[in-house]
Amino acid sequence: MLSDDTPTKRNKRKIPRQATSEVAWEFNPIVVSDSDPLLEFPPYLHKQPRRNSITPDLQRAFVAHLAVTGIVTAAAVHIGRSLEALYKLRARPGAEGFAAAWDEALGWGVKRIEDCAIERALAEGLSNPRANSILCFIIRHRHAQYVDARYVIPGHWLYEQIRDEVLGEEDEGADLT
């Protein structure tokens, strides 16, 4: 997704915590592969773009960095825009493509963080007691959507969902005859 050339960022503020706006950081855009399906979303186009608007290139750079790190704040700092501006853009009508790409990139980033946590826990498991707790947390929460089949009985949300799908398919089959 990203090239080997990491973009250079330089904080131009004296106090680091002030570096959240467009003018606080110098930004060189990252080189992104044109064939990456994650970045093929329709970006939000400003009707009257200003100097500090979040352009389609910045939107794609934000999504690409979010997919790599899984951290919204880091991706915002990477493109030199504030969290407030990004969340406002995400909520605008017409920015649904950007919001969907944001969600998907966040999912990829979280998976990467989980993989790194598992790798760290396995590498340091004997020497670092906290590594085992990290591994236990990841195992418990990584696939929380999985349900034990013993608990899927009438009245359970998954049972009812499957039942509705099966009955819907039977109704469609009856309509065709």
C-alpha positions, 0 to 999 in steps of 0.5 A: 500500500505504501512506498518505501519512501516515508513522508517527511513531517516536521512540526513547525510549532514551538509547543508540540501539542499545538501541532494539530492544524494544517499550518502546524506540519509540513506534509509531503504526500505519500506515494500510493499504489493506484491499484489499491481497492481501499483507495478507490472510493469517491472522495468528498469534493468541496464546492469552493475549496480553500487553502486548508481544505481536505482535498481528495489526495489528502483524504486518500493519504489519510485512509492509507495511513489509517490502514497502516497504523489503525490510529485516527490521531496518527493519520490526522497528524500525518496529513496535517489536519485536525481530528475535528476537521476530519470528523466534520468532513466524514459527517457531511452529506456526500462524504459517504465514500470517505466514511466507508473507506475510513471504516474499512481502513480502521478495520485493517489497521486494528487487525494489524495492531492485533497481529503485532500484539500477538507477535509480541506476546508470543515472542516475550511470553516467558519473560514478560508477564504482561505479554500473556495478558495482551494475548489473552485480551486479543484472543478474547476480543478478536472474534467476539462475533463468534457464537458457541453453537450450544447457545444458539437456541430459539430466541437467540438473535443468531437463531432468529436471523438464520430462521428468517433467512431460511424462511425468506428463501422458502418463500422465494422458492414458493413464488417461483412455482 
